[in-house]
Amino acid sequence: MKITAEFEIIKATDPLTYEGINKVPYKKIETKLQQLQLAITGKSTAVTKPTYLERSVPVRSLKQKTKVKSYNIEAIVQSENGEKPLFIHIEEYHQKERRSAKDYQLHQGIKGSVHYEGSYSGGVIVDQVIQSLKELYR
């Protein structure tokens, strides 16, 4: 059974206070996944060493400037059918939109997807992963 779910958290930021979406260190994501796997499988060894890729892509125009950080995480879930892979892709973006010489709006957010090929309870696993990621980024 293959399940892919996409998610997005968008937050407009006040340019004076810079209050916005949390920057999440990679280690926190890994820890959260390990806690989650522990809840799902009863085993703390369910998450393998995830791969970590990061790229910054500046998109320049007269009106806006965007930076994107991309993470790819691969984990293993113990299911009734044996070990099954879980793939998570996260993009953190930070966008400045200029309205005039002194006025601009800052947009931040994350978007990504979770892909799982495994047991019938896969939908529950994917939902739990997405909820955990959203909690981290609030």
ZADO-973091 format. One record per atom (N, C-alpha, C): residue in one letter; x, y, z. Coordinates in steps of 0.001 Angstrom, whole numbers, plus 500000, padded with zeros to 6 digits. Example, Ala and Ser with C-alpha at 12.3 -4.5 7.8 and 13.67 -1.06 7.14 Angstrom:
2
a513190494310507800;a512300495500507800;a513200496700507800;s512850497750507080;s513670498940507140;s512900500030507870;
END
This chain:
138
m500839498819500000;m500000500000500000;m500887501248500000;k500735502104498999;k501552503318498891;k500729504532499312;i501307505344500164;i500622506554500632;i501576507738500499;t501114508812499881;t501887510051499828;t500982511186500292;a501462511966501246;a500681513096501751;a501549514342501729;e500958515459501319;e501686516726501289;e501167517638502397;f502036518510502891;f501627519445503935;f502331520775503721;e501748521831504294;e502358523158504189;e501942524003505384;i502895524749505930;i502610525723506984;i503131527056506467;i502260528038506320;i502658529349505808;i502495530356506935;k503448531237507068;k503346532248508103;k503873533568507559;a503053534593507549;a503523535935507180;a504197536509508421;t505323537133508244;t506118537600509371;t506109539116509447;d506040539618510651;d506137541054510878;d507601541466510696;p507910542328509708;p509310542675509450;p509978543446510589;l509190544025511491;l509786544775512597;l510271543851513712;t509523542786513976;t509891541888515075;t510550540603514580;y510392540300513309;y510908539059512714;y510342537809513378;e509166537939513962;e508544536749514530;e507953535946513394;g508279534710513347;g507795533877512253;g507881532423512614;i508073531617511615;i508115530179511805;i509451529785512438;n509438528791513284;n510668528336513934;n511622527728512919;k512895527990513093;k513917527258512341;k514166525984513147;v514054524850512533;v514164523601513273;v515496522926512969;p516350522761513985;p517589522025513749;p517276520583513353;y518090520059512457;y517872518713511932;y517795517672513043;k518600517849514091;k518643516876515189;k517270516752515857;k516529517878515959;k515194517834516571;k514233516990515742;i514351517085514402;i513492516281513530;i513796514806513755;e515078514473513807;e515490513084514009;e514974512559515353;t515109513375516412;t514639512975517742;t513129512762517741;k512400513688517097;k510943513583517037;k510533512295516322;l511217511976515220;l510913510745514492;l511202509516515343;q512286509558516108;q512604508419516969;q511542508246518045;q511065509352518614;q509989509267519607;q508732508688518971;l508459509135517749;l507279508680517025;l507370507192516722;q508529506752516254;q508712505338515937;q508571504495517192;l509064505028518295;l508945504330519565;l507471504115519894;a506659505147519652;a505220505051519915;a504550504072518954;i505021504019517712;i504392503156516716;i504814501697516891;t506107501456517125;t506631500092517053;t507082499514518380;g507289500368519366;g507839499864520612;g509340499645520527;k509970500065519440;k511419499909519279;k512039501268518992;s513134501568519663;s513789502850519410;s514761502756518242;t515016501547517753;t515967501359516650;t515287501440515288;a514028501861515270;a513266501841514013;a513723502899513011;v514387503952513476;v514838504993512550;v516304504766512224;t516593504574510946;t517985504432510524;t518606505815510430;k519890505866510196;k520565507164510064;k520007507882508844;p519279508983509029;p518689509668507873;p519746510388507037;t519447510553505778;t520332511333504915;t519908512793505006;y520830513681504824;y520557515103505009;y521162515874503848;l520324516536503083;l520782517357501969;l520288518774502207;e521112519732501914;e520692521122502100;e521133521933500895;r520228522738500376;r520605523617499266;r519906524949499473;s520568525991499118;s519955527315499159;s519796527792497728;v518592528180497372;v518312528624496010;v517794530054496064;p518640531043495794;p518115532403495750;p517380532651494431;v516178533144494525;v515408533492493328;v515291535006493344;r515904535663492405;r515958537128492438;r515049537747491387;s514326538732491805;s513565539562490878;s513496540942491529;l512869541869490869;l512760543205491449;l511864543209492680;k510873542320492700;k509866542364493757;k510141541411494918;q510753540265494665;q510916539330495776;q512217538543495701;k512624538050496858;k513846537275496987;k513498536067497856;t513814534875497404;t513435533662498125;t514658532802498401;k514735532265499615;k515757531281499956;k515039529994500343;v515559528869499876;v514943527577500183;v516006526647500752;k515674525976501860;k516518524906502389;k515728523626502229;s516375522595501740;s515676521349501460;s516277520210502282;y515423519403502899;y515858518245503672;y515206516992503092;n515974515938502932;n515421514631502579;n515772513669503701;i514766513045504275;i514975512142505403;i514396510782505034;e515163509746505305;e514694508387505037;e514724507625506356;a513621506993506699;a513544506236507944;a512991504846507638;i513133503950508593;i512581502600508457;i511508502422509529;v510353501932509130;v509254501680510061;v509075500172510197;q509025499696511438;q508720498280511669;q507211498109511504;s506795497293510556;s505357497057510387;s505090495564510473;e503819495194510380;e503479493769510449;e504048492984509270;n504400493691508190;n504991493042507009;n506514493132507006;g507126493488508118;g508577493668508157;g508939495139508106;e510194495417507791;e510656496800507748;e510263497456506436;k509676498651506532;k509238499385505338;k509822500798505364;p510172501342504190;p510770502681504167;p509730503799504277;l510144504879504910;l509342506093505031;l510227507241504548;f509747508005503578;f510530509106503020;f509861510431503372;i510652511379503833;i510132512700504179;i510940513746503424;h510245514641502760;h510908515746502067;h510366517040502660;i511261517912503112;i510852519180503725;i511592520318503037;e510871521370502714;e511499522587502195;e511129523749503103;e512147524407503665;e511925525629504441;e512160526791503498;y511221527719503426;y511460528866502548;y511295530179503307;h511997531170502820;h512073532485503454;h512021533490502304;q510950534244502217;q510736535099501047;q510511536551501468;k511259537453500847;k511065538891501067;k510341539447499858;e509223540096500098;e508447540701499015;e508455542215499224;r509080542929498340;r509236544376498493;r508006545105497945;r507459546018498763;r506311546819498329;r506739548214497898;s507739548752498578;s508288550066498220;s509736550078498700;a510385551220498626;a511797551303499013;a512030550904500473;k511069551225501353;k511263550942502776;k510320549875503326;d509316549509502582;d508289548603503095;d508373547249502398;y508435546190503204;y508392544858502607;y507685543881503539;q507225542793502973;q506547541734503720;q507448540505503686;l507568539855504816;l508385538655504904;l507458537455505012;h507658536453504178;h506867535223504253;h507813534080504561;q507423533257505505;q508207532076505811;q507275530896505871;g507822529718505683;g506990528546505815;g507762527284505523;i507074526178505690;i507631524903505262;i506579524214504419;k507048523441503470;k506149522555502754;k506912521280502486;g506181520218502303;g506867518959502091;g505900517831501852;s506457516634501832;s505622515461501621;s506186514291502415;v505296513371502740;v505666512137503423;v505191510997502544;h506084510058502246;h505745508929501379;h506058507636502124;y505086506731502152;y505255505471502882;y504698504329502057;e505458503261501969;e504993502042501301;e505028500935502335;g503862500549502810;g503899499531503856;g502536498996504196;s502300498894505491;s501130498206506014;s499850499011505816;y498746498392506191;y497443499053506072;y497302500207507055;s498065500174508135;s498007501271509110;s498919502428508697;g499389502419507456;g500304503445506953;g499741504845507023;g498431504990506814;g497797506307506880;g497952506933508250;v497839506114509288;v497997506594510662;v499437507045510887;i500386506266510385;i501806506601510536;i502110507927509852;v501643508085508612;v501881509315507848;v501260510515508562;d500028510362509058;d499371511446509801;d500172511849511036;q500682510849511769;q501454511134512982;q502743511876512652;v503395511487511560;v504636512151511150;v504358513610510804;i503306513848510016;i502969515220509614;i502605516069510831;q501803515526511750;q501426516270512958;q502659516630513779;s503592515688513896;s504812515937514672;s505662517026514040;l505774516996512711;l506548518028512018;l505901519395512194;k504571519441512111;k503863520713512289;k504074521266513700;e504076520377514708;e504315520818516090;e505712521420516231;l506696520793515590;l508074521292515662;l508202522686515069;y507482522932513983;y507646524182513245;y506761525314513737;r505831525058514660;r504935526141515116;r505696527156515934;
END
